[in-house]
Amino acid sequence: MKIRGKQIALVGGTLGFALAGIAGCGTAQSTPSQANNNVAASQKNTGSAANTSPIQVVAAENEYANVVSQIGGTYVHVTAIMSDPNTDPHTYEASPQTAKAIAGAQLVIQNGLGYDDFMNKLESASTNANRKVIDVQTLLGLPDSTPNPHLWYKPTTMPQVAKAIVKDLSAIDPAQASYFQDNEQKFEQSLQPWYKELATVKKEFPNAPVATTEPVCDYMLEASGMKNMTPWAFQAAVMNGTDPAPQDVTLQENLFKQHKVKVFLYNQQVVDPMTTSLLNLAKQNHIPVVGVYETMPTGHTYQSWMLDEVQDLQNALKNHVSTETLS
């Protein structure tokens, strides 16, 4: 499936030029991601940083970067490629710095399903037989025809990703295998509040009708028992950057005008005249709005982000309160 903007171009020079300066330079020295900063504030590592050469990890999306940071702790240096929650990830352009980071990476994590195809191109341009790659689509056994690429909103995704991370980090640094395993167990346990909240919403508001701009959080809505009334054709058109069919636009607008939905889940990172008009229509008809994101907001861990999203949904359903942005 072609996702809007995923045929990424390199900026600031061709890929060949970007990689030419790397030959003989060894491991890429990249700026630590926000994921490391988040983890430092939320998790105390129990091991010592005896390894003076941390494992170089590159994750295409910062939610995956955050998880590997939690598991790897002081033994990893993680770079998140897409990490700005205030920009449209569909328009991301890979830079020479991105190419350099991938060239020096010992472990790469990417989403797949056409969401971050630029990673495949950069990896092919800097072959490394020892580099390990976790492609989440492949890990989950999903076919290319899978319509919704936003896999991190699916509650079963990250535990499987975490286990794959432990396996690969342990292969790279066997001496720290038990440390990685301990952190993975802590990570899985920390997901329990999110799972509990999903179950609570599903029990209290079964089949509650909601609307979305695109399928960013559809997996979460499914897990919480919501009924997404937005036509799939409309969601797919917005996701792929094409104009929805007029009849689908009319159906979507009537969800608000006729008060057929209880909540509007609005992607804060893909904003255009169409989505803005729907946001205004929801407000005019007193439909509470919950902002959702494709990139993990600053100041969050993966767990706190997911928990906040479902709690905001619950608040909208129960108290008719909007939470348009996450702080």
LINWO-V243093 format. One record per residue. N is the residue number from 1. RES is the residue in one letter. PSI is psi in whole degrees, -180 to 180 (none if undefined). Layout:
n	res	psi
N	RES	PSI
N	RES	PSI
//
This chain:
n	res	psi
1	M	135
2	K	120
3	I	138
4	R	129
5	G	8
6	K	-9
7	Q	83
8	I	138
9	A	147
10	L	142
11	V	155
12	G	20
13	G	166
14	T	164
15	L	-40
16	G	-43
17	F	-41
18	A	-37
19	L	-19
20	A	-36
21	G	-1
22	I	-26
23	A	124
24	G	2
25	C	-11
26	G	-150
27	T	136
28	A	136
29	Q	100
30	S	160
31	T	132
32	P	143
33	S	167
34	Q	-27
35	A	-42
36	N	-39
37	N	-42
38	N	-45
39	V	-38
40	A	-33
41	A	-20
42	S	-12
43	Q	131
44	K	127
45	N	142
46	T	-12
47	G	172
48	S	152
49	A	61
50	A	-30
51	N	113
52	T	-7
53	S	88
54	P	152
55	I	128
56	Q	118
57	V	137
58	V	129
59	A	134
60	A	-39
61	E	145
62	N	-17
63	E	-38
64	Y	-36
65	A	-39
66	N	-41
67	V	-44
68	V	-31
69	S	-40
70	Q	-37
71	I	-43
72	G	-25
73	G	-130
74	T	-6
75	Y	5
76	V	151
77	H	114
78	V	133
79	T	125
80	A	126
81	I	-55
82	M	111
83	S	7
84	D	109
85	P	-3
86	N	4
87	T	160
88	D	113
89	P	-20
90	H	-17
91	T	14
92	Y	138
93	E	122
94	A	137
95	S	169
96	P	-31
97	Q	-37
98	T	-45
99	A	-41
100	K	-42
101	A	-43
102	I	-38
103	A	-34
104	G	2
105	A	140
106	Q	-24
107	L	133
108	V	138
109	I	130
110	Q	160
111	N	-45
112	G	-167
113	L	32
114	G	-2
115	Y	-34
116	D	52
117	D	-25
118	F	-26
119	M	-42
120	N	-41
121	K	-43
122	L	-37
123	E	-40
124	S	-31
125	A	-14
126	S	72
127	T	141
128	N	106
129	A	-25
130	N	-8
131	R	131
132	K	140
133	V	126
134	I	108
135	D	114
136	V	-37
137	Q	-50
138	T	-41
139	L	-40
140	L	-5
141	G	36
142	L	137
143	P	161
144	D	-23
145	S	-3
146	T	120
147	P	-29
148	N	113
149	P	-3
150	H	68
151	L	-23
152	W	-15
153	Y	-7
154	K	122
155	P	-25
156	T	-4
157	T	-57
158	M	-34
159	P	-38
160	Q	-39
161	V	-43
162	A	-42
163	K	-39
164	A	-37
165	I	-45
166	V	-44
167	K	-46
168	D	-41
169	L	-38
170	S	-33
171	A	-34
172	I	-40
173	D	79
174	P	-28
175	A	-23
176	Q	16
177	A	-44
178	S	-35
179	Y	-46
180	F	-40
181	Q	-41
182	D	-44
183	N	-34
184	E	-38
185	Q	-39
186	K	-40
187	F	-48
188	E	-40
189	Q	-35
190	S	-11
191	L	-12
192	Q	-41
193	P	-37
194	W	-47
195	Y	-41
196	K	-41
197	E	-39
198	L	-44
199	A	-37
200	T	-46
201	V	-41
202	K	-37
203	K	-41
204	E	-29
205	F	61
206	P	131
207	N	30
208	A	131
209	P	131
210	V	167
211	A	155
212	T	164
213	T	-38
214	E	173
215	P	39
216	V	-51
217	C	22
218	D	-36
219	Y	-38
220	M	-40
221	L	-40
222	E	-43
223	A	-29
224	S	7
225	G	20
226	M	159
227	K	107
228	N	113
229	M	-12
230	T	128
231	P	139
232	W	-39
233	A	-36
234	F	-48
235	Q	-45
236	A	-38
237	A	-45
238	V	-43
239	M	-40
240	N	3
241	G	30
242	T	166
243	D	125
244	P	152
245	A	144
246	P	-40
247	Q	-33
248	D	-35
249	V	-44
250	T	-44
251	L	-43
252	Q	-46
253	E	-38
254	N	-23
255	L	-34
256	F	-47
257	K	-35
258	Q	10
259	H	49
260	K	-8
261	V	155
262	K	-22
263	V	147
264	F	117
265	L	118
266	Y	122
267	N	112
268	Q	-6
269	Q	-9
270	V	93
271	V	128
272	D	176
273	P	-36
274	M	-51
275	T	-35
276	T	-40
277	S	-37
278	L	-38
279	L	-45
280	N	-37
281	L	-40
282	A	-44
283	K	-41
284	Q	-31
285	N	15
286	H	39
287	I	120
288	P	146
289	V	135
290	V	121
291	G	134
292	V	160
293	Y	153
294	E	-26
295	T	134
296	M	123
297	P	150
298	T	141
299	G	1
300	H	155
301	T	170
302	Y	-44
303	Q	-46
304	S	-33
305	W	-51
306	M	-41
307	L	-43
308	D	-40
309	E	-46
310	V	-31
311	Q	-36
312	D	-38
313	L	-45
314	Q	-41
315	N	-37
316	A	-42
317	L	-43
318	K	-42
319	N	2
320	H	38
321	V	134
322	S	143
323	T	90
324	E	-30
325	T	150
326	L	136
327	S	none
//
